Structures are given as structure tokens and as C-alpha cells.
Amino acid sequence: MKAAVYTGPKKIIIKDIPKPKIKADEILLQTKVVGICGTDLHIYSGGMKLPTPLVPGHEFSGLVAEVGKKVQGFKKGDRVVAEHVVPCKKCWYCLTGRPNLCGNREVIGLQRQGALAEYVAIPADLVFKFPGKVSFEEAALIEPLSIGMYVVKQTGQLLGKKVGVIGQGPIGILLNQLLKAGGAQVVGFDVLKSRLDFVKRKGWADAVVDSSKINSVKKWYDQLDVCFEAVGQEVTAQMCIDLTRRDGHIYLIGVFAELARLNLMQVVKKELNIAGSWTCAFSFPESIDLVAQGKIDLKSLITHRYTIDQVAKAFKESSVYSEKRIKTVIEF
């Protein structure tokens, strides 16, 4: 089968590899659409040490091509998406309902073959059907939506609260939509004017702030009840500390490639509540339902489309910071 194979920093090639043989508890998914996310670009740039050769891709949708002997509830031709964290199901975290924190986990597209191939094998309990009214392109974005869903569920009641989202990339924009649906007043922060204009035009933020302009940011210091960091940089983590009011809540979901030096005395004096949020758990069904009901717009985020044969070009161009690019997808 045809697959995109990562062989080293900034090296990704198309080659023929063996089609996966599924286990009794797995399904074989025929890939239709794969999204490229920040983690994929970290891998591509050499920012993550992973065994190579590797087939990346963990945001995807497709059709059931084959069903394992022990699998029930699926048939060939079903339209499906899947979670990407494969837990061990034996450790304390798995047994207490936190499979995303499993220390023995494997991640599709990192430690095991990802979806940038014509077929991918997936444990059936990670697979979810989606209705025909949801396109394969939209379904490929269920995974990043579930990241936002997972962290928003941790916040509790948001109605009427003033909430900041630092970073208006795909995750940040999806967070905006979820927060607005929960009744929050959303303030979006980013350095790219085009993204701020986009979310404002869509009505996904009540206010937008150019975070490259320090005086504009300072106007919001100590004003936010809750703040989400969706960038993964020292400066934006510190910004959350500055923006959040005393006894406010901060959620860190960005992928930090480097250590961060933060003013922790502010955390102490303001009695801030800071939490990390890693991938997702038990959030796919709700995410699929919201999209099927038309309450979340995924289609508008897709700005660039490539075929599987153009994957090297897609990664190269996606790794360049561009105002015009929001979400890139690969189509089979």
C-alpha cells in the first residue's frame, strides 16, 4: 500500500509498505482524509525523537475495510474516526478512567503506524462512527475538536465568564467555538491579524487582541476568569499568568518544545489554579454530536488541501508560519 514515511528531519517520502494485518480486536481503516497538526510538524522538523522509518498522522477519517474476529458493532463500509492514544488497559491510570495518562501508551502516528497510508489498523474500542451529514474532511478534525472538548469539560460552569484563548490556531479556534457554545465571553489573542479578523468575523470571539502589541495585552491584565494557553511558548504561558484574575484558572494545552521560565511569585500571590491538559479521553462521541448538529464549524478551518502524493510539499509548506494557513489536510 502507498504510505508517507518520515525518515528523518524534514525528510518524508512516498513508498510502498505492507498492508497492516489486523488482530482479532482491531479494525482496518481505509484512510480518506488526514489532518496535519502541530505535533506532526514537530516530528517533521526533528523536534521529537521517534523511531524511524515512521508513518505519521493521527487526525483522520475513513471507511471500515475489515473487521477483526472479536469486533462487534462495525461492518465494512462504516464511516469512522478514531482516537489516537492506545492505552495498556492495565495500569492505575487506565483502571481509574484516565487512559490518556497511561505511561505504557502507544500513539498512532508516533510509536505505531499512523494514518498517512492507504490503510491503518486500530483497536476497535477507539473507533467511532459518524453520520453521512458529516464529511470526511470535517471528520478528520474531530480529533483536534476532542482536545478542546476534553479540556473545556474540566472547567465546569462557563456561563457569563470572561475567558481568554491564547493562540488562534486550529485548537484555539475550536476552543473559541466550544466556549461560546457554553455561554462564555471569549477574548482571542494572537499575533496574526488575519486569524483575529477571521474569528471576529465568524463571531467566535467577543473581542480579539493583537498579542504582539504589549499595551493592547496590558489592558486585559487581571481581567480574565479563565485562560487557555494553546501555543506552547514561555511568553504565552506568562501571558496567561498576567491576564488571569486572582483565584482564576489557567489551562495549559500547548505543546512546549522548550523549558519555560515563569514568574511563579505571581501564581502564589494571585492564588492561581493552573492545570495541564493532555490529549483527550471520552470526548469523541460528544464532539461528533456537536458537529452533526451543526453547532461547531470545522469546514471553515480547512484552508489548504493536498493529495497523498503531495505530502512532502504539504509538510514543507505547512512548516512555514503563514497568515493564510489555518488547517491543512491530505486527501486520499
BALOBA-1460 file (C-alpha; in Angstrom, 3 decimals):
// residues 332
<rec num="1" residu="m" x="0.000" y="0.000" z="0.000"/>
<rec num="2" residu="k" x="1.050" y="3.606" z="-0.536"/>
<rec num="3" residu="a" x="2.256" y="5.487" z="2.557"/>
<rec num="4" residu="a" x="4.021" y="8.698" z="3.554"/>
<rec num="5" residu="v" x="7.136" y="7.733" z="5.504"/>
<rec num="6" residu="y" x="9.140" y="10.042" z="7.768"/>
<rec num="7" residu="t" x="12.823" y="9.074" z="7.623"/>
<rec num="8" residu="g" x="14.478" y="11.981" z="9.439"/>
<rec num="9" residu="p" x="14.266" y="15.754" z="9.998"/>
<rec num="10" residu="k" x="12.459" y="17.384" z="7.076"/>
<rec num="11" residu="k" x="12.522" y="14.131" z="5.126"/>
<rec num="12" residu="i" x="9.255" y="12.470" z="4.193"/>
<rec num="13" residu="i" x="8.824" y="10.206" z="1.179"/>
<rec num="14" residu="i" x="6.090" y="8.220" z="-0.544"/>
<rec num="15" residu="k" x="6.786" y="4.499" z="-0.680"/>
<rec num="16" residu="d" x="5.044" y="1.154" z="-0.811"/>
<rec num="17" residu="i" x="4.813" y="-0.686" z="2.519"/>
<rec num="18" residu="p" x="2.963" y="-3.844" z="3.591"/>
<rec num="19" residu="k" x="-0.746" y="-3.513" z="4.294"/>
<rec num="20" residu="p" x="-1.423" y="-3.983" z="8.050"/>
<rec num="21" residu="k" x="-2.718" y="-7.331" z="9.271"/>
<rec num="22" residu="i" x="-5.310" y="-6.694" z="11.947"/>
<rec num="23" residu="k" x="-5.659" y="-8.506" z="15.261"/>
<rec num="24" residu="a" x="-8.929" y="-10.035" z="16.430"/>
<rec num="25" residu="d" x="-9.872" y="-6.868" z="18.377"/>
<rec num="26" residu="e" x="-8.923" y="-4.373" z="15.656"/>
<rec num="27" residu="i" x="-10.474" y="-2.834" z="12.573"/>
<rec num="28" residu="l" x="-8.668" y="-1.946" z="9.356"/>
<rec num="29" residu="l" x="-9.480" y="1.595" z="8.308"/>
<rec num="30" residu="q" x="-9.212" y="2.743" z="4.711"/>
<rec num="31" residu="t" x="-7.957" y="6.295" z="5.021"/>
<rec num="32" residu="k" x="-9.874" y="9.124" z="3.355"/>
<rec num="33" residu="v" x="-8.596" y="12.376" z="4.921"/>
<rec num="34" residu="v" x="-5.731" y="13.156" z="7.321"/>
<rec num="35" residu="g" x="-5.120" y="16.470" z="9.065"/>
<rec num="36" residu="i" x="-1.632" y="17.853" z="9.697"/>
<rec num="37" residu="c" x="-1.259" y="19.277" z="13.195"/>
<rec num="38" residu="g" x="1.463" y="20.926" z="15.265"/>
<rec num="39" residu="t" x="2.686" y="17.594" z="16.612"/>
<rec num="40" residu="d" x="3.188" y="16.291" z="13.070"/>
<rec num="41" residu="l" x="5.221" y="19.392" z="12.251"/>
<rec num="42" residu="h" x="7.316" y="18.911" z="15.431"/>
<rec num="43" residu="i" x="8.081" y="15.402" z="14.209"/>
<rec num="44" residu="y" x="8.870" y="16.653" z="10.702"/>
<rec num="45" residu="s" x="11.292" y="19.305" z="11.967"/>
<rec num="46" residu="g" x="13.150" y="16.788" z="14.143"/>
<rec num="47" residu="g" x="11.766" y="18.171" z="17.390"/>
<rec num="48" residu="m" x="10.668" y="14.743" z="18.642"/>
<rec num="49" residu="k" x="12.896" y="11.698" z="18.986"/>
<rec num="50" residu="l" x="10.962" y="8.812" z="17.480"/>
<rec num="51" residu="p" x="11.931" y="5.539" z="15.838"/>
<rec num="52" residu="t" x="12.216" y="5.782" z="12.065"/>
<rec num="53" residu="p" x="11.011" y="4.999" z="9.487"/>
<rec num="54" residu="l" x="7.644" y="6.218" z="10.745"/>
<rec num="55" residu="v" x="4.251" y="6.738" z="9.125"/>
<rec num="56" residu="p" x="2.804" y="9.821" z="10.879"/>
<rec num="57" residu="g" x="-0.795" y="11.017" z="11.041"/>
<rec num="58" residu="h" x="-3.205" y="10.907" z="13.981"/>
<rec num="59" residu="e" x="-6.075" y="13.152" z="12.832"/>
<rec num="60" residu="f" x="-8.006" y="11.117" z="10.305"/>
<rec num="61" residu="s" x="-11.250" y="9.736" z="8.945"/>
<rec num="62" residu="g" x="-12.069" y="6.824" z="6.692"/>
<rec num="63" residu="l" x="-14.062" y="3.681" z="5.996"/>
<rec num="64" residu="v" x="-14.027" y="0.334" z="7.746"/>
<rec num="65" residu="a" x="-12.257" y="-2.009" z="5.323"/>
<rec num="66" residu="e" x="-12.001" y="-5.106" z="7.527"/>
<rec num="67" residu="v" x="-13.282" y="-6.178" z="10.955"/>
<rec num="68" residu="g" x="-11.425" y="-8.380" z="13.455"/>
<rec num="69" residu="k" x="-12.998" y="-11.672" z="14.574"/>
<rec num="70" residu="k" x="-13.808" y="-10.390" z="18.088"/>
<rec num="71" residu="v" x="-15.143" y="-6.996" z="16.973"/>
<rec num="72" residu="q" x="-18.862" y="-6.258" z="17.135"/>
<rec num="73" residu="g" x="-20.850" y="-3.199" z="16.093"/>
<rec num="74" residu="f" x="-18.892" y="-2.397" z="12.925"/>
<rec num="75" residu="k" x="-19.181" y="-3.560" z="9.343"/>
<rec num="76" residu="k" x="-17.312" y="-2.944" z="6.130"/>
<rec num="77" residu="g" x="-18.133" y="0.474" z="4.715"/>
<rec num="78" residu="d" x="-18.913" y="2.231" z="8.008"/>
<rec num="79" residu="r" x="-17.749" y="5.860" z="8.110"/>
<rec num="80" residu="v" x="-15.430" y="6.170" z="11.113"/>
<rec num="81" residu="v" x="-12.918" y="8.235" z="13.044"/>
<rec num="82" residu="a" x="-10.671" y="7.074" z="15.870"/>
<rec num="83" residu="e" x="-8.807" y="8.213" z="18.950"/>
<rec num="84" residu="h" x="-5.039" y="8.007" z="18.631"/>
<rec num="85" residu="v" x="-3.861" y="7.069" z="22.141"/>
<rec num="86" residu="v" x="-3.661" y="3.291" z="22.566"/>
<rec num="87" residu="p" x="-3.535" y="2.599" z="26.341"/>
<rec num="88" residu="c" x="-2.307" y="-0.560" z="28.054"/>
<rec num="89" residu="k" x="-5.626" y="-1.048" z="29.953"/>
<rec num="90" residu="k" x="-3.736" y="-2.486" z="32.932"/>
<rec num="91" residu="c" x="-2.073" y="0.412" z="34.781"/>
<rec num="92" residu="w" x="-3.607" y="2.533" z="37.570"/>
<rec num="93" residu="y" x="-4.428" y="5.387" z="35.174"/>
<rec num="94" residu="c" x="-6.219" y="3.109" z="32.744"/>
<rec num="95" residu="l" x="-8.149" y="1.349" z="35.502"/>
<rec num="96" residu="t" x="-9.250" y="4.669" z="37.036"/>
<rec num="97" residu="g" x="-10.540" y="6.182" z="33.815"/>
<rec num="98" residu="r" x="-7.517" y="8.244" z="32.693"/>
<rec num="99" residu="p" x="-6.257" y="6.278" z="29.673"/>
<rec num="100" residu="n" x="-4.715" y="9.400" z="28.132"/>
<rec num="101" residu="l" x="-2.231" y="9.426" z="31.026"/>
<rec num="102" residu="c" x="-1.204" y="5.791" z="30.603"/>
<rec num="103" residu="g" x="2.576" y="5.521" z="30.931"/>
<rec num="104" residu="n" x="2.658" y="2.485" z="28.666"/>
<rec num="105" residu="r" x="0.553" y="4.005" z="25.904"/>
<rec num="106" residu="e" x="1.355" y="3.962" z="22.216"/>
<rec num="107" residu="v" x="0.232" y="6.784" z="19.971"/>
<rec num="108" residu="i" x="-0.952" y="6.222" z="16.419"/>
<rec num="109" residu="g" x="1.394" y="8.222" z="14.212"/>
<rec num="110" residu="l" x="4.171" y="8.293" z="16.804"/>
<rec num="111" residu="q" x="5.023" y="4.896" z="18.302"/>
<rec num="112" residu="r" x="2.924" y="2.923" z="15.834"/>
<rec num="113" residu="q" x="1.914" y="3.332" z="12.210"/>
<rec num="114" residu="g" x="-0.156" y="6.420" z="11.575"/>
<rec num="115" residu="a" x="-2.855" y="7.290" z="9.095"/>
<rec num="116" residu="l" x="-0.789" y="8.792" z="6.281"/>
<rec num="117" residu="a" x="-1.182" y="5.492" z="4.480"/>
<rec num="118" residu="e" x="-3.931" y="3.871" z="2.495"/>
<rec num="119" residu="y" x="-4.796" y="1.655" z="5.475"/>
<rec num="120" residu="v" x="-4.235" y="1.770" z="9.230"/>
<rec num="121" residu="a" x="-5.000" y="-0.820" z="11.936"/>
<rec num="122" residu="i" x="-6.768" y="0.479" z="15.039"/>
<rec num="123" residu="p" x="-8.122" y="-1.142" z="18.228"/>
<rec num="124" residu="a" x="-11.889" y="-1.252" z="17.730"/>
<rec num="125" residu="d" x="-12.670" y="0.358" z="21.102"/>
<rec num="126" residu="l" x="-11.009" y="3.561" z="19.862"/>
<rec num="127" residu="v" x="-13.186" y="3.747" z="16.743"/>
<rec num="128" residu="f" x="-16.402" y="5.774" z="16.391"/>
<rec num="129" residu="k" x="-18.942" y="6.027" z="13.587"/>
<rec num="130" residu="f" x="-20.038" y="9.379" z="12.213"/>
<rec num="131" residu="p" x="-23.150" y="10.161" z="10.145"/>
<rec num="132" residu="g" x="-23.299" y="10.849" z="6.423"/>
<rec num="133" residu="k" x="-24.149" y="14.509" z="7.001"/>
<rec num="134" residu="v" x="-20.566" y="14.967" z="8.281"/>
<rec num="135" residu="s" x="-17.958" y="14.969" z="5.504"/>
<rec num="136" residu="f" x="-14.679" y="13.048" z="5.661"/>
<rec num="137" residu="e" x="-12.846" y="16.390" z="5.787"/>
<rec num="138" residu="e" x="-14.861" y="17.514" z="8.783"/>
<rec num="139" residu="a" x="-14.492" y="14.131" z="10.466"/>
<rec num="140" residu="a" x="-10.701" y="14.340" z="10.209"/>
<rec num="141" residu="l" x="-10.927" y="17.365" z="12.517"/>
<rec num="142" residu="i" x="-12.926" y="15.543" z="15.191"/>
<rec num="143" residu="e" x="-9.637" y="14.654" z="16.916"/>
<rec num="144" residu="p" x="-8.474" y="18.276" z="17.463"/>
<rec num="145" residu="l" x="-12.030" y="19.207" z="18.420"/>
<rec num="146" residu="s" x="-11.963" y="16.469" z="21.052"/>
<rec num="147" residu="i" x="-8.794" y="18.008" z="22.524"/>
<rec num="148" residu="g" x="-10.760" y="21.191" z="23.137"/>
<rec num="149" residu="m" x="-13.800" y="19.277" z="24.335"/>
<rec num="150" residu="y" x="-11.730" y="17.381" z="26.896"/>
<rec num="151" residu="v" x="-10.217" y="20.492" z="28.474"/>
<rec num="152" residu="v" x="-13.456" y="22.508" z="28.395"/>
<rec num="153" residu="k" x="-15.213" y="19.728" z="30.315"/>
<rec num="154" residu="q" x="-12.669" y="20.252" z="33.107"/>
<rec num="155" residu="t" x="-13.629" y="23.894" z="33.596"/>
<rec num="156" residu="g" x="-17.154" y="23.468" z="34.924"/>
<rec num="157" residu="q" x="-19.682" y="26.285" z="34.526"/>
<rec num="158" residu="l" x="-18.605" y="28.903" z="31.969"/>
<rec num="159" residu="l" x="-21.833" y="30.856" z="31.502"/>
<rec num="160" residu="g" x="-21.068" y="34.577" z="31.642"/>
<rec num="161" residu="k" x="-17.383" y="34.094" z="32.482"/>
<rec num="162" residu="k" x="-14.689" y="36.072" z="30.711"/>
<rec num="163" residu="v" x="-12.368" y="33.555" z="29.074"/>
<rec num="164" residu="g" x="-9.141" y="34.142" z="27.150"/>
<rec num="165" residu="v" x="-7.735" y="31.841" z="24.480"/>
<rec num="166" residu="i" x="-4.062" y="32.483" z="23.758"/>
<rec num="167" residu="g" x="-3.305" y="31.295" z="20.244"/>
<rec num="168" residu="q" x="-5.836" y="31.301" z="17.434"/>
<rec num="169" residu="g" x="-4.586" y="28.274" z="15.558"/>
<rec num="170" residu="p" x="-6.912" y="25.327" z="14.881"/>
<rec num="171" residu="i" x="-7.081" y="24.204" z="18.538"/>
<rec num="172" residu="g" x="-7.600" y="27.765" z="19.762"/>
<rec num="173" residu="i" x="-10.337" y="28.445" z="17.215"/>
<rec num="174" residu="l" x="-12.124" y="25.223" z="18.133"/>
<rec num="175" residu="l" x="-11.831" y="26.183" z="21.794"/>
<rec num="176" residu="n" x="-13.454" y="29.526" z="20.972"/>
<rec num="177" residu="q" x="-16.445" y="27.768" z="19.441"/>
<rec num="178" residu="l" x="-16.852" y="25.362" z="22.344"/>
<rec num="179" residu="l" x="-16.544" y="28.168" z="24.895"/>
<rec num="180" residu="k" x="-19.079" y="30.336" z="23.073"/>
<rec num="181" residu="a" x="-21.460" y="27.371" z="22.984"/>
<rec num="182" residu="g" x="-21.064" y="27.161" z="26.761"/>
<rec num="183" residu="g" x="-22.045" y="30.810" z="27.229"/>
<rec num="184" residu="a" x="-18.595" y="32.284" z="27.872"/>
<rec num="185" residu="q" x="-17.397" y="35.720" z="26.788"/>
<rec num="186" residu="v" x="-14.379" y="34.844" z="24.669"/>
<rec num="187" residu="v" x="-11.295" y="37.001" z="24.142"/>
<rec num="188" residu="g" x="-8.944" y="35.707" z="21.434"/>
<rec num="189" residu="f" x="-5.226" y="36.537" z="21.448"/>
<rec num="190" residu="d" x="-2.827" y="36.039" z="18.535"/>
<rec num="191" residu="v" x="-0.031" y="37.784" z="16.651"/>
<rec num="192" residu="l" x="-1.630" y="37.213" z="13.236"/>
<rec num="193" residu="k" x="-4.168" y="39.849" z="12.255"/>
<rec num="194" residu="s" x="-5.741" y="37.583" z="9.635"/>
<rec num="195" residu="r" x="-6.658" y="34.993" z="12.251"/>
<rec num="196" residu="l" x="-8.016" y="37.595" z="14.639"/>
<rec num="197" residu="d" x="-10.116" y="39.074" z="11.838"/>
<rec num="198" residu="f" x="-11.323" y="35.587" z="10.891"/>
<rec num="199" residu="v" x="-12.587" y="34.615" z="14.360"/>
<rec num="200" residu="k" x="-14.127" y="38.047" z="14.881"/>
<rec num="201" residu="r" x="-15.935" y="37.836" z="11.536"/>
<rec num="202" residu="k" x="-17.189" y="34.347" z="12.385"/>
<rec num="203" residu="g" x="-18.467" y="35.526" z="15.759"/>
<rec num="204" residu="w" x="-16.243" y="33.068" z="17.618"/>
<rec num="205" residu="a" x="-14.732" y="35.769" z="19.846"/>
<rec num="206" residu="d" x="-16.358" y="38.719" z="21.571"/>
<rec num="207" residu="a" x="-13.066" y="40.598" z="21.475"/>
<rec num="208" residu="v" x="-9.713" y="40.000" z="19.798"/>
<rec num="209" residu="v" x="-6.288" y="41.232" z="20.871"/>
<rec num="210" residu="d" x="-3.059" y="41.536" z="18.881"/>
<rec num="211" residu="s" x="-0.711" y="39.955" z="21.385"/>
<rec num="212" residu="s" x="2.346" y="41.406" z="19.629"/>
<rec num="213" residu="k" x="1.273" y="44.802" z="20.995"/>
<rec num="214" residu="i" x="2.073" y="44.807" z="24.693"/>
<rec num="215" residu="n" x="-0.104" y="47.830" z="25.508"/>
<rec num="216" residu="s" x="-3.129" y="46.084" z="23.995"/>
<rec num="217" residu="v" x="-2.430" y="42.995" z="26.085"/>
<rec num="218" residu="k" x="-1.879" y="45.004" z="29.293"/>
<rec num="219" residu="k" x="-5.433" y="46.346" z="29.097"/>
<rec num="220" residu="w" x="-6.590" y="42.808" z="29.871"/>
<rec num="221" residu="y" x="-4.244" y="42.127" z="32.784"/>
<rec num="222" residu="d" x="-6.075" y="40.571" z="35.756"/>
<rec num="223" residu="q" x="-9.373" y="40.641" z="33.808"/>
<rec num="224" residu="l" x="-9.950" y="37.024" z="32.838"/>
<rec num="225" residu="d" x="-11.703" y="34.371" z="34.896"/>
<rec num="226" residu="v" x="-10.188" y="31.544" z="32.856"/>
<rec num="227" residu="c" x="-7.318" y="31.447" z="30.376"/>
<rec num="228" residu="f" x="-6.279" y="28.733" z="27.916"/>
<rec num="229" residu="e" x="-2.724" y="28.550" z="26.566"/>
<rec num="230" residu="a" x="-2.805" y="26.917" z="23.125"/>
<rec num="231" residu="v" x="0.606" y="27.886" z="21.753"/>
<rec num="232" residu="g" x="3.299" y="26.176" z="23.809"/>
<rec num="233" residu="q" x="5.731" y="29.037" z="24.432"/>
<rec num="234" residu="e" x="7.184" y="30.686" z="27.517"/>
<rec num="235" residu="v" x="5.875" y="34.127" z="26.561"/>
<rec num="236" residu="t" x="2.290" y="32.919" z="26.111"/>
<rec num="237" residu="a" x="2.326" y="30.901" z="29.339"/>
<rec num="238" residu="q" x="3.470" y="34.008" z="31.212"/>
<rec num="239" residu="m" x="0.790" y="35.999" z="29.402"/>
<rec num="240" residu="c" x="-1.841" y="33.696" z="30.897"/>
<rec num="241" residu="i" x="-0.462" y="34.405" z="34.381"/>
<rec num="242" residu="d" x="-0.627" y="38.148" z="33.720"/>
<rec num="243" residu="l" x="-4.125" y="38.093" z="32.229"/>
<rec num="244" residu="t" x="-5.888" y="35.874" z="34.767"/>
<rec num="245" residu="r" x="-7.522" y="37.427" z="37.816"/>
<rec num="246" residu="r" x="-6.807" y="36.378" z="41.403"/>
<rec num="247" residu="d" x="-8.106" y="32.877" z="42.112"/>
<rec num="248" residu="g" x="-8.622" y="32.399" z="38.380"/>
<rec num="249" residu="h" x="-7.944" y="29.258" z="36.361"/>
<rec num="250" residu="i" x="-5.310" y="28.573" z="33.718"/>
<rec num="251" residu="y" x="-5.252" y="25.528" z="31.423"/>
<rec num="252" residu="l" x="-2.083" y="24.701" z="29.504"/>
<rec num="253" residu="i" x="-2.707" y="22.642" z="26.360"/>
<rec num="254" residu="g" x="0.074" y="23.879" z="24.060"/>
<rec num="255" residu="v" x="2.974" y="21.585" z="23.170"/>
<rec num="256" residu="f" x="6.084" y="23.091" z="24.795"/>
<rec num="257" residu="a" x="9.265" y="22.230" z="22.903"/>
<rec num="258" residu="e" x="11.471" y="24.047" z="25.427"/>
<rec num="259" residu="l" x="11.580" y="24.680" z="29.180"/>
<rec num="260" residu="a" x="9.820" y="27.857" z="30.321"/>
<rec num="261" residu="r" x="10.856" y="30.403" z="32.966"/>
<rec num="262" residu="l" x="7.723" y="31.829" z="34.595"/>
<rec num="263" residu="n" x="7.009" y="34.339" z="37.372"/>
<rec num="264" residu="l" x="5.753" y="31.835" z="39.916"/>
<rec num="265" residu="m" x="5.504" y="34.512" z="42.619"/>
<rec num="266" residu="q" x="2.559" y="35.869" z="40.643"/>
<rec num="267" residu="v" x="0.992" y="32.421" z="40.816"/>
<rec num="268" residu="v" x="1.477" y="32.419" z="44.589"/>
<rec num="269" residu="k" x="0.202" y="35.940" z="45.224"/>
<rec num="270" residu="k" x="-2.786" y="35.599" z="42.900"/>
<rec num="271" residu="e" x="-3.569" y="32.062" z="44.122"/>
<rec num="272" residu="l" x="-3.902" y="30.926" z="40.536"/>
<rec num="273" residu="n" x="-5.150" y="27.462" z="39.709"/>
<rec num="274" residu="i" x="-3.013" y="26.009" z="36.912"/>
<rec num="275" residu="a" x="-3.665" y="22.687" z="35.210"/>
<rec num="276" residu="g" x="-2.268" y="20.846" z="32.250"/>
<rec num="277" residu="s" x="-4.468" y="19.005" z="29.765"/>
<rec num="278" residu="w" x="-3.051" y="16.158" z="27.678"/>
<rec num="279" residu="t" x="-4.744" y="14.877" z="24.516"/>
<rec num="280" residu="c" x="-8.252" y="13.635" z="25.347"/>
<rec num="281" residu="a" x="-10.359" y="10.893" z="26.871"/>
<rec num="282" residu="f" x="-14.058" y="10.100" z="26.429"/>
<rec num="283" residu="s" x="-14.641" y="13.157" z="24.248"/>
<rec num="284" residu="f" x="-15.181" y="11.790" z="20.736"/>
<rec num="285" residu="p" x="-18.926" y="10.990" z="20.946"/>
<rec num="286" residu="e" x="-19.827" y="14.470" z="22.193"/>
<rec num="287" residu="s" x="-17.584" y="16.080" z="19.596"/>
<rec num="288" residu="i" x="-19.169" y="14.084" z="16.770"/>
<rec num="289" residu="d" x="-22.650" y="15.001" z="18.008"/>
<rec num="290" residu="l" x="-21.886" y="18.737" z="18.084"/>
<rec num="291" residu="v" x="-20.599" y="18.652" z="14.502"/>
<rec num="292" residu="a" x="-23.543" y="16.556" z="13.288"/>
<rec num="293" residu="q" x="-25.935" y="19.053" z="14.908"/>
<rec num="294" residu="g" x="-24.218" y="21.948" z="13.131"/>
<rec num="295" residu="k" x="-23.124" y="23.585" z="16.392"/>
<rec num="296" residu="i" x="-19.409" y="23.508" z="15.521"/>
<rec num="297" residu="d" x="-17.982" y="24.642" z="12.188"/>
<rec num="298" residu="l" x="-14.972" y="22.563" z="11.129"/>
<rec num="299" residu="k" x="-15.110" y="23.133" z="7.380"/>
<rec num="300" residu="s" x="-14.156" y="26.810" z="7.590"/>
<rec num="301" residu="l" x="-10.841" y="25.963" z="9.250"/>
<rec num="302" residu="i" x="-9.566" y="23.963" z="6.265"/>
<rec num="303" residu="t" x="-7.541" y="26.353" z="4.126"/>
<rec num="304" residu="h" x="-5.151" y="24.018" z="2.288"/>
<rec num="305" residu="r" x="-5.675" y="20.617" z="0.651"/>
<rec num="306" residu="y" x="-3.114" y="18.218" z="-0.830"/>
<rec num="307" residu="t" x="-3.146" y="14.685" z="-2.210"/>
<rec num="308" residu="i" x="-1.106" y="11.898" z="-0.632"/>
<rec num="309" residu="d" x="1.399" y="12.212" z="-3.498"/>
<rec num="310" residu="q" x="1.947" y="15.853" z="-2.483"/>
<rec num="311" residu="v" x="2.633" y="15.087" z="1.175"/>
<rec num="312" residu="a" x="6.287" y="16.250" z="1.139"/>
<rec num="313" residu="k" x="5.162" y="19.588" z="-0.290"/>
<rec num="314" residu="a" x="2.342" y="19.778" z="2.264"/>
<rec num="315" residu="f" x="4.705" y="19.335" z="5.214"/>
<rec num="316" residu="k" x="7.284" y="21.749" z="3.832"/>
<rec num="317" residu="e" x="4.736" y="24.482" z="3.206"/>
<rec num="318" residu="s" x="2.844" y="23.852" z="6.464"/>
<rec num="319" residu="s" x="6.035" y="24.274" z="8.478"/>
<rec num="320" residu="v" x="6.310" y="27.878" z="7.285"/>
<rec num="321" residu="y" x="4.457" y="30.279" z="9.576"/>
<rec num="322" residu="s" x="1.814" y="31.800" z="7.306"/>
<rec num="323" residu="e" x="-1.083" y="34.150" z="7.940"/>
<rec num="324" residu="k" x="-3.212" y="32.487" z="5.285"/>
<rec num="325" residu="r" x="-2.898" y="28.907" z="6.553"/>
<rec num="326" residu="i" x="-5.089" y="27.553" z="9.335"/>
<rec num="327" residu="k" x="-5.641" y="23.847" z="8.736"/>
<rec num="328" residu="t" x="-4.022" y="21.570" z="6.179"/>
<rec num="329" residu="v" x="-5.475" y="18.228" z="5.138"/>
<rec num="330" residu="i" x="-4.217" y="15.358" z="2.998"/>
<rec num="331" residu="e" x="-6.809" y="13.632" z="0.801"/>
<rec num="332" residu="f" x="-6.644" y="10.049" z="-0.479"/>
